[in-house]
Amino acid sequence: MNYQQALDFLFPLHRFGMKPGLERVERLLEIFQSPHKRLGTVVHIAGTNGKGTTASALAAIFQASGRKTALYTSPHLVDFTERMRIDGLPISPEKVASYCSVMKDAVTSLQATFFEATTALAFAWFADEQVDVAVIETGMGGRLDATNTVVSDYAVVTSVGSDHTAWLGTAPAMIAREKAAIMNRDSMAFTAVTDPEALAEIERTAGMCGIPLFILGRDARYRVDREEPGFLEFTLIHGSVRYSRLQAPVTGGFHASNLSLAVMVAEAAGVGENAVRTGLANLLQTGYRGRLEKISSRPDLFLDVSHNADGMRQTAATLALFRSRYRKMHILAGLASDKDAEAVIRHLLPLNADFTVVTIPSERSIPAAELAELLKREGSEPAVFDTPLAGLEHILRLADPQDMILVTGSFFLAGEILSRKAFPLSRG
């Protein structure tokens, strides 16, 4: 089996959708001699938003401390290999093909899902490479997520909001219960959750496990010192320890919460301040992308994977700070059908932008015409295109070098734009 054959085997597994439960992935892991038990120090991260940033920051910090560090995140933007990295380098296509060959028959007979097969593959590679640390991001929820086969040393819940409601429910306490289930009796727990109902549930779970819970906002506090596009400086005070003017190449003060959580976990794991500073400064070396990422200039083009109401609220608030720098703002938006499109769009309206809506390359896409109707009801007159590339080309024809373009709403949309290289590197 070669790499393309491996992808041709894996991607059709999406037809099985999401099937919560650990039985199938546990069977797959047995084929690889239980690699989930051979991952060194394990950090397991759940959360509606922010888990990818927290995971990438932690991986960068551990890597800076000299530890061989695995990172498992999802989804990918352009290539499947992005999902699993060791010391910032993605798995090789040859390794993907090799592991798929080993588990192909079992995946087929079990009717395992894409995420279950991918998780087993990642854990097998990490174990074979004898990593010191594995930073693992959940796919959805926590309790029945395929990644919850690991027994974590550090369990992190970044945030609780409304997403995947068909599976996780809508009540904050219910969602928090699912995510907090990544905790176990051998872990230390960390959270930045502020919703009282959700936080109470997280505290209850930690209490039942008999483990310490460190809460950002109670046990540690941060202050944003400076934020610019592509740059954030913040100070974190954790007990008697003060980390002054930490710097990271991210856009948006809201990231300080996620980065602070990463620093708290790293400190608990015995990582020194120099590695913390170096890791945060080198965050992009983990493959971290798509979070208000500036990918082109004149006009400035930002790529953002925010896809739910809470994430878009943070994105819009950040852009509002920089809005006056630009003559006009153009927004290219596409959303999946399992999102609350009305709530997502509502956060973008105050930016006074010209909208272009597209159908994203996914079976779950909301048709562009349907998104357009939502915007029209709010008084906007969006341009409508069937494909992301056509939509972006339309905006680029209209945009002035002093304008700003935001591509947002979906990992699928961001990935399509990046994979097609459908933007100028610079203009003028």
C-alpha positions as CSV (number, residue, x, y, z in Angstrom):
1,M,0.0,0.0,0.0
2,N,1.4,3.4,-0.9
3,Y,0.4,6.8,0.6
4,Q,-2.4,7.6,-2.0
5,Q,-3.8,4.1,-1.4
6,A,-3.8,4.7,2.3
7,L,-5.7,8.0,1.9
8,D,-8.1,6.2,-0.5
9,F,-8.7,3.7,2.3
10,L,-9.0,6.2,5.2
11,F,-11.1,9.0,3.8
12,P,-14.1,6.9,2.8
13,L,-14.4,5.9,6.4
14,H,-16.1,9.2,6.9
15,R,-19.2,7.4,5.6
16,F,-19.5,5.8,9.1
17,G,-19.8,9.3,10.5
18,M,-19.2,9.8,14.3
19,K,-19.9,6.8,16.4
20,P,-19.1,7.6,20.1
21,G,-17.6,4.7,22.0
22,L,-14.2,3.2,22.8
23,E,-14.6,-0.4,21.8
24,R,-13.6,-0.2,18.2
25,V,-10.5,2.0,18.8
26,E,-9.4,-0.2,21.7
27,R,-9.5,-3.2,19.3
28,L,-7.4,-1.3,16.8
29,L,-4.9,-0.4,19.5
30,E,-4.5,-4.0,20.4
31,I,-3.1,-4.7,16.9
32,F,-0.3,-2.3,17.7
33,Q,0.4,-3.8,21.2
34,S,-1.4,-1.0,23.1
35,P,0.6,2.0,22.1
36,H,-1.7,4.3,24.1
37,K,0.0,2.9,27.2
38,R,3.5,3.8,25.9
39,L,3.3,7.5,25.2
40,G,5.4,8.9,28.0
41,T,3.9,11.9,29.8
42,V,0.4,12.5,28.4
43,V,-1.4,15.8,28.2
44,H,-5.0,15.4,27.1
45,I,-6.9,18.5,26.0
46,A,-10.6,19.0,25.5
47,G,-12.7,22.1,24.9
48,T,-15.2,23.8,22.6
49,N,-12.6,26.4,21.5
50,G,-8.9,26.9,22.2
51,K,-7.8,23.3,22.5
52,G,-5.7,23.4,19.3
53,T,-3.9,26.6,20.4
54,T,-3.3,25.2,23.9
55,A,-2.1,21.9,22.5
56,S,0.3,23.5,20.0
57,A,1.7,25.9,22.6
58,L,2.3,23.0,25.0
59,A,4.0,21.0,22.3
60,A,6.2,23.9,21.5
61,I,7.2,24.5,25.1
62,F,7.9,20.8,25.8
63,Q,10.0,20.7,22.6
64,A,12.0,23.8,23.7
65,S,12.7,22.0,27.0
66,G,14.5,19.2,25.1
67,R,11.8,16.5,25.4
68,K,10.8,14.5,22.4
69,T,7.3,15.7,21.9
70,A,4.3,14.2,20.0
71,L,1.4,16.4,19.0
72,Y,-2.0,15.0,17.8
73,T,-4.6,17.6,16.5
74,S,-7.5,17.7,14.1
75,P,-8.7,18.4,11.5
76,H,-5.9,19.0,9.0
77,L,-6.0,21.9,6.7
78,V,-4.1,20.7,3.6
79,D,-2.5,17.3,4.1
80,F,-3.5,14.4,6.3
81,T,0.0,14.1,7.8
82,E,-0.5,17.5,9.6
83,R,-2.6,15.7,12.2
84,M,0.4,14.0,13.9
85,R,3.8,15.4,14.5
86,I,6.9,14.7,16.5
87,D,9.1,17.7,17.4
88,G,7.1,19.7,14.8
89,L,7.7,17.3,11.9
90,P,4.7,15.5,10.4
91,I,4.5,11.8,10.0
92,S,6.0,10.6,6.6
93,P,3.6,9.4,3.9
94,E,5.5,6.1,3.9
95,K,4.7,5.6,7.6
96,V,1.0,6.4,7.0
97,A,0.9,3.7,4.4
98,S,2.7,1.2,6.5
99,Y,0.4,1.6,9.5
100,C,-2.7,1.5,7.3
101,S,-1.5,-1.8,5.8
102,V,-1.3,-3.3,9.3
103,M,-4.7,-2.3,10.4
104,K,-6.7,-2.3,7.2
105,D,-8.5,-5.6,7.7
106,A,-9.4,-4.8,11.3
107,V,-10.7,-1.3,10.4
108,T,-12.9,-2.9,7.7
109,S,-14.3,-5.6,9.9
110,L,-15.0,-3.3,12.8
111,Q,-16.4,-0.6,10.6
112,A,-14.2,1.8,12.5
113,T,-14.6,5.5,11.8
114,F,-12.0,7.8,10.1
115,F,-11.1,9.4,13.5
116,E,-10.8,6.0,15.3
117,A,-8.4,4.7,12.6
118,T,-6.4,7.9,12.5
119,T,-6.1,8.0,16.3
120,A,-4.8,4.4,16.4
121,L,-2.3,5.2,13.6
122,A,-1.0,8.3,15.5
123,F,-0.6,6.5,18.8
124,A,1.2,3.6,17.1
125,W,3.6,6.0,15.5
126,F,4.2,8.0,18.7
127,A,4.9,4.8,20.7
128,D,7.2,3.3,18.1
129,E,9.2,6.6,18.1
130,Q,9.5,6.4,21.9
131,V,8.3,10.0,22.6
132,D,8.8,11.6,26.0
133,V,5.6,13.6,25.9
134,A,2.4,13.2,24.0
135,V,0.0,16.2,23.7
136,I,-3.3,14.9,22.6
137,E,-6.3,17.0,21.4
138,T,-9.8,15.4,21.6
139,G,-11.8,15.2,18.4
140,M,-15.2,15.9,20.0
141,G,-16.4,15.9,23.6
142,G,-14.2,13.7,25.7
143,R,-15.9,10.8,27.5
144,L,-16.5,8.7,24.4
145,D,-13.9,10.3,22.1
146,A,-11.4,7.9,20.6
147,T,-8.5,9.7,22.3
148,N,-9.9,8.9,25.7
149,T,-8.2,5.6,25.6
150,V,-5.1,7.3,27.0
151,V,-4.6,7.7,30.8
152,S,-3.5,11.3,31.1
153,D,-1.0,12.8,33.5
154,Y,-2.5,16.3,32.8
155,A,-6.1,16.8,31.8
156,V,-7.1,20.2,30.4
157,V,-10.5,21.7,29.6
158,T,-10.0,24.9,27.7
159,S,-13.6,26.2,27.3
160,V,-17.2,25.1,27.2
161,G,-19.6,26.4,24.5
162,S,-22.2,25.3,22.1
163,D,-20.9,23.0,19.3
164,H,-21.7,19.5,18.2
165,T,-25.0,19.9,20.1
166,A,-26.6,16.8,18.6
167,W,-23.9,14.7,20.4
168,L,-23.0,16.8,23.4
169,G,-26.2,18.6,24.2
170,T,-26.8,22.3,24.8
171,A,-26.7,22.8,28.5
172,P,-23.3,24.0,29.8
173,A,-23.2,21.5,32.6
174,M,-24.0,18.6,30.2
175,I,-21.2,19.7,27.8
176,A,-18.8,20.1,30.6
177,R,-19.5,16.7,32.0
178,E,-18.6,15.1,28.6
179,K,-15.3,17.1,28.3
180,A,-14.3,16.7,32.0
181,A,-14.5,12.9,31.6
182,I,-10.9,13.0,30.2
183,M,-9.9,13.3,33.9
184,N,-8.7,10.3,35.8
185,R,-7.4,9.4,39.3
186,D,-3.8,9.8,38.1
187,S,-4.0,13.2,36.5
188,M,-3.8,16.8,37.5
189,A,-6.6,19.0,36.0
190,F,-6.6,22.5,34.5
191,T,-9.3,24.7,33.1
192,A,-10.1,28.2,31.9
193,V,-13.9,27.7,31.9
194,T,-15.8,30.6,33.4
195,D,-19.5,29.6,33.0
196,P,-20.7,28.8,36.6
197,E,-22.7,25.7,35.7
198,A,-19.9,24.3,33.5
199,L,-17.2,25.1,36.1
200,A,-19.2,23.4,38.9
201,E,-19.4,20.3,36.8
202,I,-15.7,20.3,36.1
203,E,-15.0,20.8,39.8
204,R,-17.4,17.9,40.7
205,T,-15.6,15.6,38.3
206,A,-12.2,16.5,39.7
207,G,-13.5,16.0,43.2
208,M,-14.8,12.5,42.3
209,C,-11.4,11.6,40.8
210,G,-9.7,13.0,43.9
211,I,-7.3,15.1,41.9
212,P,-6.2,18.8,42.1
213,L,-7.9,21.3,39.8
214,F,-6.2,24.5,38.8
215,I,-8.5,27.2,37.5
216,L,-7.3,30.1,35.4
217,G,-8.9,33.2,36.9
218,R,-8.7,31.7,40.5
219,D,-5.2,30.1,40.8
220,A,-3.6,32.1,38.1
221,R,-4.3,35.4,36.3
222,Y,-3.1,36.9,33.1
223,R,-3.0,40.4,31.6
224,V,-2.7,41.3,28.0
225,D,0.1,43.8,27.6
226,R,0.0,44.3,23.8
227,E,-1.7,42.9,20.8
228,E,-1.0,43.4,17.1
229,P,-1.8,41.4,14.0
230,G,0.5,38.4,14.4
231,F,1.9,39.4,17.8
232,L,0.6,39.0,21.4
233,E,2.4,40.0,24.7
234,F,0.9,39.0,28.0
235,T,1.9,38.6,31.7
236,L,0.9,35.5,33.7
237,I,0.9,35.4,37.5
238,H,0.6,31.8,38.9
239,G,0.9,31.7,42.6
240,S,4.2,33.2,43.6
241,V,5.5,32.8,40.0
242,R,5.3,35.8,37.6
243,Y,5.9,35.4,33.9
244,S,6.3,38.9,32.6
245,R,5.7,39.9,29.0
246,L,5.5,36.5,27.4
247,Q,5.3,36.8,23.6
248,A,3.7,34.6,20.9
249,P,3.1,35.1,17.2
250,V,-0.7,35.0,17.4
251,T,-3.5,37.5,16.6
252,G,-6.0,38.2,19.4
253,G,-5.8,38.9,23.1
254,F,-8.3,36.0,23.7
255,H,-5.4,33.6,23.0
256,A,-3.8,34.7,26.2
257,S,-6.2,32.4,28.1
258,N,-5.2,29.3,26.0
259,L,-1.5,30.2,26.2
260,S,-1.7,30.7,30.0
261,L,-3.2,27.3,30.4
262,A,-0.3,25.8,28.5
263,V,2.2,27.6,30.7
264,M,0.4,26.4,33.8
265,V,0.6,22.8,32.7
266,A,4.2,23.2,31.6
267,E,5.1,24.6,35.0
268,A,3.4,21.6,36.7
269,A,5.5,19.3,34.5
270,G,8.7,20.9,35.7
271,V,9.5,23.0,32.6
272,G,11.6,26.1,33.3
273,E,10.8,29.7,32.3
274,N,13.4,29.8,29.5
275,A,11.8,26.9,27.7
276,V,8.3,28.5,28.2
277,R,9.5,31.7,26.6
278,T,11.3,30.0,23.7
279,G,8.4,27.6,23.1
280,L,5.8,30.3,22.9
281,A,8.0,32.4,20.6
282,N,8.4,29.3,18.3
283,L,4.7,28.3,18.3
284,L,4.5,28.3,14.5
285,Q,7.1,25.6,14.3
286,T,4.4,23.1,15.5
287,G,2.5,23.6,12.3
288,Y,0.0,25.9,14.1
289,R,-2.1,27.7,11.4
290,G,-5.4,29.2,10.5
291,R,-6.1,31.3,13.6
292,L,-6.5,34.8,12.2
293,E,-3.3,34.0,10.2
294,K,-2.2,36.7,7.8
295,I,-1.2,34.9,4.6
296,S,-1.0,37.7,2.1
297,S,-0.4,41.5,2.0
298,R,-1.9,44.4,0.1
299,P,-4.7,43.7,0.6
300,D,-4.1,42.0,4.0
301,L,-5.7,38.5,3.8
302,F,-6.4,36.7,7.0
303,L,-7.4,33.0,7.3
304,D,-9.4,32.0,10.3
305,V,-11.0,28.6,11.2
306,S,-13.5,29.9,13.7
307,H,-16.7,27.9,13.1
308,N,-19.0,28.3,16.1
309,A,-20.6,31.3,17.8
310,D,-18.1,31.6,20.7
311,G,-15.1,31.4,18.4
312,M,-16.5,33.9,16.0
313,R,-17.4,36.3,18.8
314,Q,-13.7,36.3,19.8
315,T,-12.5,36.7,16.2
316,A,-14.9,39.6,15.5
317,A,-13.9,41.4,18.7
318,T,-10.2,41.1,17.7
319,L,-10.9,42.4,14.2
320,A,-12.8,45.3,15.6
321,L,-9.6,46.6,17.2
322,F,-7.9,46.8,13.8
323,R,-10.8,47.7,11.6
324,S,-10.0,51.4,11.5
325,R,-6.6,50.6,9.8
326,Y,-8.3,49.5,6.7
327,R,-10.3,51.3,4.0
328,K,-12.8,48.4,3.6
329,M,-13.3,44.9,5.0
330,H,-14.3,41.9,2.8
331,I,-15.5,38.7,4.4
332,L,-15.5,35.3,2.6
333,A,-17.7,33.0,4.7
334,G,-18.7,29.3,4.4
335,L,-20.2,27.1,7.1
336,A,-21.1,23.5,7.9
337,S,-24.7,22.6,8.4
338,D,-24.2,21.4,12.0
339,K,-23.3,25.0,13.1
340,D,-25.6,27.7,14.3
341,A,-25.1,29.8,11.3
342,E,-27.4,32.6,12.5
343,A,-25.4,33.1,15.7
344,V,-22.1,32.9,13.9
345,I,-23.1,35.5,11.3
346,R,-24.5,37.8,13.9
347,H,-21.1,38.3,15.4
348,L,-19.6,39.4,12.0
349,L,-22.3,42.0,11.1
350,P,-21.0,44.9,13.3
351,L,-17.7,44.8,11.4
352,N,-19.4,46.7,8.5
353,A,-18.0,44.4,5.9
354,D,-18.9,43.4,2.3
355,F,-19.9,39.7,2.5
356,T,-19.2,37.0,-0.1
357,V,-20.7,33.6,0.8
358,V,-19.6,30.2,-0.6
359,T,-20.4,26.5,-0.4
360,I,-17.6,24.8,1.3
361,P,-16.1,21.5,0.0
362,S,-17.9,19.2,2.4
363,E,-21.0,17.1,2.3
364,R,-22.1,19.0,5.4
365,S,-21.9,22.4,3.8
366,I,-24.7,24.9,4.2
367,P,-25.5,26.0,0.6
368,A,-24.2,29.4,-0.2
369,A,-27.7,30.5,-1.2
370,E,-29.0,29.6,2.2
371,L,-26.2,31.6,3.9
372,A,-27.1,34.5,1.6
373,E,-30.7,34.5,2.8
374,L,-29.6,34.7,6.4
375,L,-27.5,37.8,5.6
376,K,-30.2,39.4,3.6
377,R,-32.6,39.2,6.5
378,E,-30.0,41.2,8.4
379,G,-29.8,43.9,5.8
380,S,-26.7,42.7,3.9
381,E,-26.4,42.0,0.2
382,P,-23.8,39.3,-0.2
383,A,-22.2,38.0,-3.3
384,V,-22.9,34.3,-3.8
385,F,-20.6,31.7,-5.3
386,D,-20.6,27.9,-5.5
387,T,-16.9,27.5,-4.7
388,P,-14.4,29.2,-2.4
389,L,-12.0,29.9,-5.2
390,A,-14.6,31.7,-7.2
391,G,-15.6,33.7,-4.2
392,L,-12.0,34.8,-3.3
393,E,-11.3,35.7,-7.0
394,H,-14.4,37.9,-6.9
395,I,-13.1,39.7,-3.8
396,L,-9.6,40.1,-5.1
397,R,-10.9,41.8,-8.2
398,L,-12.7,44.3,-6.0
399,A,-10.3,44.8,-3.2
400,D,-8.0,47.8,-2.9
401,P,-4.4,47.3,-1.5
402,Q,-5.6,49.2,1.7
403,D,-8.4,46.7,2.3
404,M,-8.6,43.7,4.5
405,I,-10.0,40.2,3.6
406,L,-11.1,37.7,6.1
407,V,-11.7,34.1,5.1
408,T,-13.6,32.4,7.9
409,G,-16.2,29.9,9.1
410,S,-14.7,26.4,8.5
411,F,-11.5,24.3,8.5
412,F,-12.7,23.0,5.1
413,L,-12.8,26.6,3.7
414,A,-9.4,27.5,5.1
415,G,-7.9,24.3,3.8
416,E,-9.3,24.8,0.3
417,I,-7.9,28.3,0.0
418,L,-4.4,27.1,1.3
419,S,-4.3,24.0,-0.8
420,R,-5.1,25.8,-4.1
421,K,-2.8,28.7,-3.2
422,A,-5.6,31.0,-4.4
423,F,-4.1,34.2,-3.1
424,P,-1.3,36.6,-4.2
425,L,1.7,36.6,-2.0
426,S,1.7,40.4,-2.1
427,R,0.6,43.2,-4.2
428,G,2.5,46.4,-4.8
